Amino acid sequence: MLGMALLRDRSIQAVCDHLHLVLPDHIGKTTISSAGLDQARDRLGIAPLKHLLGAVVTRHGREQLDAHRWRGLAVLGTLGTTIRVPDSDENRAHFTLPPCGAHRESAYRQARVVGLMALGTHFLLDLKVGAYMESEESLSSGFDEHLSDHCVLMVDRGLLDYRRFYRHQQRGEERHWLVRAKSNLVWTVLEILGPNQVIAEGSFRRPARRSDPTLPRSMPLRVICYQLPGFKPQWLLTSMLDAERYPAAEIIKLYHQRWELETGFDKLHTHTLERLEALRSGTPDRIRQELFALAVVYNLVRLEMARVAGILEVSPLRISYRTSLLLIRTWWLSAWVVAAGRLPQYLEQLSIWSN
């Protein structure tokens, strides 16, 4: 599965042959047919790939967050994307077609993928996979219980939800959030902090309080107004109420790191997938299996980039993901001709090539 994720330009059978994988049967036959590969993947299931991703995150996630904190806070963000899946009977029944103009549908079924990412390193901390019709909001809500204390979570303004933000704050210590306000959003000013920032009150709607009686009538938030040259004024909403500890100018600059999410997902979607039209698994479970394998490989490449960045004493974002991915692919393709004892030395040369 990891070979499929890394060697996207090779067929599944070719990946299996390159890795010298065999499944001997009772008569000693060692070649694996395509049907045999499918059956082996079905026996493997999704759980081991999810566990492997979780193990990588458990082992390295904290160090990736701690290395690039902002005023003591880990900087996180969520973002969703869609990925095309093959048009098999099973995928057709599970995944849905997005609309394409009036009374038309697009050609490919699509899976919706939502990730939680450490913005300082583009390290992927969690991944949720659903059908196209499942919303980013419902999928990303699964991240909330696993967020660490002393963090700031940035989300797209389409996911602005006071109730979710309130729960996020209540689950731990110094769990902050930052989002850009919608144009039609209103709030009540409680205190003026300066010419472009106020402490305001965001009210919970009556249906929300009816469904959850533990919610208060409102929650305090900080509103910061700014305008970039050539653009309309924008308003940021945040739970970071202390203007001295969290200066407005730095919050504005911090918010624009949210676009690192777009960059990180582009590396996963465009470069790791090699711009291919679709994934290559014919069933929903194999699609999820393939996506979790892609996430594992993506994170392993990111960890190698972080190691190289430490040697060169630069930010991991200064290291080219594309170059690193191609170097690791080349290393894997040629590793079988290198003595096992020299593999670490061979991998160490990546720091020189990446520079």
C-alpha positions as CSV (number, residue, x, y, z in Angstrom):
1,M,0.0,0.0,0.0
2,L,2.9,2.4,0.7
3,G,4.5,1.4,-2.5
4,M,1.2,2.2,-4.4
5,A,1.2,5.6,-2.7
6,L,4.8,6.4,-3.5
7,L,5.1,4.9,-7.0
8,R,2.1,6.5,-8.6
9,D,3.4,6.1,-12.2
10,R,3.4,2.3,-11.9
11,S,0.6,-0.2,-12.0
12,I,-0.3,-2.0,-8.8
13,Q,1.0,-5.2,-10.2
14,A,4.3,-3.5,-11.1
15,V,4.7,-2.1,-7.6
16,C,4.1,-5.5,-6.2
17,D,6.8,-7.0,-8.5
18,H,9.3,-4.2,-7.7
19,L,8.9,-4.9,-4.0
20,H,9.4,-8.7,-4.6
21,L,6.2,-9.4,-2.7
22,V,4.9,-13.0,-2.9
23,L,2.0,-15.0,-1.5
24,P,3.0,-18.7,-1.8
25,D,0.1,-21.1,-2.3
26,H,-0.1,-24.8,-1.5
27,I,1.6,-25.8,-4.7
28,G,4.5,-23.3,-4.3
29,K,3.3,-20.7,-6.8
30,T,4.7,-17.3,-5.8
31,T,3.4,-14.9,-8.4
32,I,0.5,-12.7,-7.4
33,S,-2.4,-12.1,-9.8
34,S,-4.4,-8.9,-9.9
35,A,-7.3,-10.7,-8.3
36,G,-5.0,-12.1,-5.6
37,L,-3.8,-8.5,-4.8
38,D,-7.4,-7.3,-4.4
39,Q,-8.2,-10.2,-2.1
40,A,-5.0,-9.5,0.0
41,R,-6.0,-5.8,0.2
42,D,-9.5,-6.8,1.4
43,R,-8.0,-9.1,4.1
44,L,-5.7,-6.2,5.2
45,G,-8.6,-3.8,5.5
46,I,-8.5,-0.1,6.5
47,A,-7.6,-0.4,10.2
48,P,-3.8,-1.1,9.9
49,L,-3.3,1.9,7.6
50,K,-5.3,4.1,10.0
51,H,-3.3,2.7,12.9
52,L,0.0,3.3,11.0
53,L,-1.0,7.0,10.3
54,G,-1.9,7.4,14.0
55,A,1.4,5.8,15.1
56,V,3.4,8.2,12.9
57,V,1.4,11.2,14.3
58,T,1.8,9.9,17.9
59,R,5.5,9.5,17.4
60,H,6.3,12.7,15.6
61,G,3.3,15.1,15.9
62,R,4.3,16.7,19.1
63,E,7.8,17.6,17.9
64,Q,6.4,19.0,14.7
65,L,4.0,21.3,16.7
66,D,6.6,22.3,19.3
67,A,9.2,23.3,16.8
68,H,7.0,26.0,15.3
69,R,4.8,27.6,18.0
70,W,3.4,31.1,17.9
71,R,3.5,32.8,21.3
72,G,3.4,29.5,23.0
73,L,0.5,28.2,20.8
74,A,0.6,25.3,18.4
75,V,-0.8,26.6,15.0
76,L,-3.3,24.2,13.4
77,G,-5.7,24.4,10.5
78,T,-8.3,22.3,8.8
79,L,-9.0,22.1,5.1
80,G,-11.1,19.9,2.8
81,T,-10.7,18.8,-0.8
82,T,-12.3,16.4,-3.2
83,I,-10.6,13.5,-5.0
84,R,-12.0,11.6,-8.0
85,V,-12.5,7.9,-7.6
86,P,-12.9,5.2,-10.3
87,D,-16.4,4.6,-11.7
88,S,-16.9,1.1,-10.4
89,D,-20.3,-0.3,-9.3
90,E,-19.2,-0.2,-5.6
91,N,-17.9,3.3,-5.8
92,R,-20.9,4.4,-7.8
93,A,-23.2,3.1,-5.0
94,H,-21.2,4.7,-2.1
95,F,-19.7,7.9,-3.5
96,T,-21.8,10.6,-5.2
97,L,-21.5,12.8,-8.2
98,P,-21.1,16.5,-7.7
99,P,-23.5,18.8,-9.6
100,C,-22.2,20.2,-12.9
101,G,-24.4,22.9,-14.2
102,A,-28.2,22.8,-14.4
103,H,-29.6,19.3,-14.1
104,R,-26.2,17.7,-15.0
105,E,-23.6,15.8,-13.0
106,S,-19.9,15.5,-13.4
107,A,-18.3,12.4,-14.9
108,Y,-16.5,11.1,-11.8
109,R,-17.6,10.1,-8.4
110,Q,-15.7,12.0,-5.7
111,A,-14.5,11.4,-2.2
112,R,-14.4,14.3,0.2
113,V,-11.2,14.4,2.3
114,V,-10.6,16.8,5.3
115,G,-7.3,17.1,7.0
116,L,-5.9,18.6,10.2
117,M,-2.5,20.1,9.6
118,A,0.4,21.7,11.5
119,L,0.9,24.9,9.6
120,G,4.6,25.4,10.5
121,T,5.7,22.1,8.9
122,H,2.6,21.0,6.8
123,F,2.6,17.8,8.8
124,L,-0.7,16.0,8.6
125,L,-2.1,15.3,12.1
126,D,-5.4,13.6,11.1
127,L,-7.5,12.7,8.1
128,K,-11.2,12.1,7.6
129,V,-12.7,10.5,4.4
130,G,-16.3,10.6,3.3
131,A,-18.6,10.7,0.3
132,Y,-18.9,13.9,-1.7
133,M,-22.3,14.8,-0.1
134,E,-20.8,14.7,3.4
135,S,-20.0,18.2,4.5
136,E,-16.5,19.5,5.6
137,E,-18.1,20.7,8.8
138,S,-19.4,17.2,9.8
139,L,-16.1,15.5,8.9
140,S,-13.8,18.1,10.5
141,S,-15.9,18.0,13.8
142,G,-14.2,14.7,14.4
143,F,-10.9,16.5,15.0
144,D,-12.1,18.6,17.9
145,E,-11.7,16.0,20.7
146,H,-8.1,15.3,19.7
147,L,-6.8,18.8,19.6
148,S,-4.1,19.6,22.2
149,D,-4.1,22.3,24.8
150,H,-2.2,25.6,24.1
151,C,-3.2,25.8,20.4
152,V,-4.9,28.1,17.9
153,L,-7.2,26.5,15.3
154,M,-7.8,28.3,12.0
155,V,-10.7,27.4,9.8
156,D,-12.3,28.6,6.7
157,R,-15.1,31.1,7.3
158,G,-17.6,28.7,5.8
159,L,-17.0,26.6,8.9
160,L,-17.7,29.5,11.3
161,D,-19.7,28.0,14.2
162,Y,-19.9,29.6,17.6
163,R,-21.1,26.4,19.2
164,R,-18.2,24.4,17.9
165,F,-15.7,27.2,18.9
166,Y,-17.2,27.3,22.4
167,R,-16.9,23.5,22.8
168,H,-13.3,23.7,21.5
169,Q,-12.4,26.3,24.2
170,Q,-14.1,24.3,27.0
171,R,-12.3,21.0,26.3
172,G,-8.9,22.1,27.6
173,E,-6.5,24.9,28.5
174,E,-5.9,27.8,26.1
175,R,-7.6,26.3,23.1
176,H,-8.1,29.2,20.8
177,W,-9.6,29.7,17.4
178,L,-9.2,32.2,14.6
179,V,-11.5,32.8,11.6
180,R,-12.5,35.4,9.1
181,A,-16.0,36.8,9.5
182,K,-18.8,36.4,7.0
183,S,-20.0,39.6,5.4
184,N,-23.5,39.3,6.9
185,L,-22.4,38.4,10.5
186,V,-23.4,40.8,13.3
187,W,-22.1,41.1,16.9
188,T,-22.6,43.4,19.9
189,V,-19.7,45.6,20.9
190,L,-18.7,45.4,24.6
191,E,-15.4,47.2,24.7
192,I,-13.3,49.3,22.3
193,L,-9.7,48.2,22.4
194,G,-8.4,50.5,19.7
195,P,-9.3,52.1,16.3
196,N,-9.5,48.7,14.6
197,Q,-10.3,46.1,17.3
198,V,-13.1,45.6,19.9
199,I,-14.3,43.0,22.4
200,A,-17.7,41.9,21.2
201,E,-20.4,39.4,22.1
202,G,-21.4,36.6,19.8
203,S,-24.9,35.2,20.5
204,F,-25.9,31.6,20.2
205,R,-29.1,31.1,18.2
206,R,-32.2,29.9,20.0
207,P,-32.3,26.5,18.1
208,A,-28.7,25.8,19.2
209,R,-29.5,26.6,22.8
210,R,-32.7,24.5,22.6
211,S,-30.8,21.5,21.3
212,D,-28.0,22.1,23.9
213,P,-29.3,23.7,27.1
214,T,-25.7,23.9,28.5
215,L,-24.8,26.7,26.1
216,P,-24.8,30.2,27.4
217,R,-26.7,33.0,25.7
218,S,-23.5,34.4,24.2
219,M,-19.7,34.2,24.3
220,P,-17.0,37.0,24.2
221,L,-14.8,37.3,21.2
222,R,-12.3,39.7,19.8
223,V,-13.0,41.5,16.4
224,I,-10.0,42.8,14.4
225,C,-10.5,44.9,11.3
226,Y,-7.8,45.3,8.7
227,Q,-7.5,46.1,5.0
228,L,-4.8,45.2,2.6
229,P,-4.0,47.6,-0.3
230,G,-6.4,47.0,-3.2
231,F,-8.8,44.8,-1.1
232,K,-11.9,45.4,0.8
233,P,-11.8,45.6,4.6
234,Q,-11.9,42.3,6.4
235,W,-12.8,41.3,10.0
236,L,-11.1,38.5,12.0
237,L,-12.8,36.9,14.9
238,T,-10.8,35.1,17.6
239,S,-10.9,33.8,21.2
240,M,-7.6,35.5,21.9
241,L,-9.0,38.4,23.9
242,D,-5.7,39.6,25.5
243,A,-4.6,42.4,23.2
244,E,-1.2,42.7,25.0
245,R,-0.3,39.1,24.9
246,Y,-1.7,38.6,21.3
247,P,-1.1,41.9,19.3
248,A,-3.6,42.5,16.5
249,A,-0.8,43.0,13.9
250,E,0.7,39.6,14.7
251,I,-2.8,38.0,14.6
252,I,-3.4,39.4,11.1
253,K,0.0,38.1,9.9
254,L,-0.8,34.7,11.6
255,Y,-4.1,34.4,9.9
256,H,-2.5,34.6,6.5
257,Q,-0.5,31.5,7.3
258,R,-3.8,29.7,6.8
259,W,-3.0,29.6,3.1
260,E,-0.2,27.2,4.0
261,L,-3.1,24.7,4.2
262,E,-3.7,25.2,0.5
263,T,-0.1,24.7,-0.2
264,G,0.2,21.6,1.9
265,F,-2.9,20.0,0.4
266,D,-1.6,20.9,-3.1
267,K,1.5,18.8,-2.4
268,L,-0.6,15.9,-1.4
269,H,-3.2,16.3,-4.1
270,T,-1.1,17.4,-7.0
271,H,2.5,16.1,-6.5
272,T,2.0,12.9,-4.6
273,L,-0.9,11.8,-6.8
274,E,1.1,13.0,-9.9
275,R,-1.9,14.9,-11.2
276,L,-3.6,11.6,-12.1
277,E,-7.3,11.9,-12.9
278,A,-8.4,9.6,-10.0
279,L,-7.4,7.2,-7.4
280,R,-7.1,3.6,-8.6
281,S,-9.1,1.5,-6.2
282,G,-12.4,0.0,-7.2
283,T,-14.2,-0.2,-3.8
284,P,-14.9,2.4,-1.0
285,D,-12.8,0.5,1.5
286,R,-9.9,0.2,-0.8
287,I,-10.3,3.9,-1.6
288,R,-10.0,4.7,2.1
289,Q,-7.1,2.3,2.4
290,E,-5.3,4.1,-0.5
291,L,-5.9,7.5,1.0
292,F,-4.5,6.6,4.4
293,A,-1.5,5.1,2.7
294,L,-1.0,8.4,0.8
295,A,-1.2,10.3,4.1
296,V,1.4,8.1,5.7
297,V,3.8,8.5,2.8
298,Y,3.1,12.2,2.7
299,N,4.0,12.5,6.4
300,L,7.2,10.4,6.0
301,V,8.4,12.7,3.3
302,R,7.6,15.7,5.5
303,L,9.6,14.2,8.4
304,E,12.6,13.7,6.1
305,M,12.3,17.3,5.0
306,A,12.2,18.4,8.6
307,R,15.3,16.4,9.3
308,V,17.1,18.0,6.4
309,A,15.9,21.4,7.4
310,G,17.4,20.8,10.9
311,I,20.8,20.0,9.3
312,L,20.7,23.0,7.1
313,E,19.2,25.2,9.9
314,V,16.3,26.5,7.8
315,S,12.6,26.3,8.0
316,P,11.1,23.0,6.7
317,L,9.0,25.1,4.3
318,R,12.2,26.1,2.5
319,I,12.8,22.5,1.5
320,S,11.1,21.5,-1.8
321,Y,8.5,18.9,-1.3
322,R,8.6,17.9,-5.0
323,T,12.4,17.5,-5.0
324,S,12.2,15.5,-1.7
325,L,9.5,13.2,-3.1
326,L,11.4,12.5,-6.3
327,L,14.6,11.8,-4.4
328,I,12.9,9.4,-2.1
329,R,11.2,7.7,-5.1
330,T,14.6,7.3,-6.8
331,W,16.1,6.0,-3.5
332,W,13.3,3.4,-3.2
333,L,13.6,2.3,-6.8
334,S,17.4,1.8,-6.5
335,A,17.6,0.6,-2.9
336,W,17.6,-3.0,-3.9
337,V,21.0,-2.7,-5.5
338,V,22.5,-1.0,-2.4
339,A,23.9,-3.1,0.5
340,A,21.5,-3.0,3.4
341,G,24.2,-1.6,5.7
342,R,24.7,1.4,3.4
343,L,21.0,2.4,3.1
344,P,21.2,4.9,6.0
345,Q,24.3,6.5,4.5
346,Y,22.5,6.6,1.1
347,L,19.5,8.3,2.6
348,E,21.7,10.8,4.5
349,Q,22.8,12.1,1.1
350,L,19.3,13.5,0.6
351,S,20.2,16.4,2.8
352,I,22.9,17.3,0.3
353,W,20.7,16.9,-2.8
354,S,17.8,18.8,-1.2
355,N,20.2,21.8,-0.6
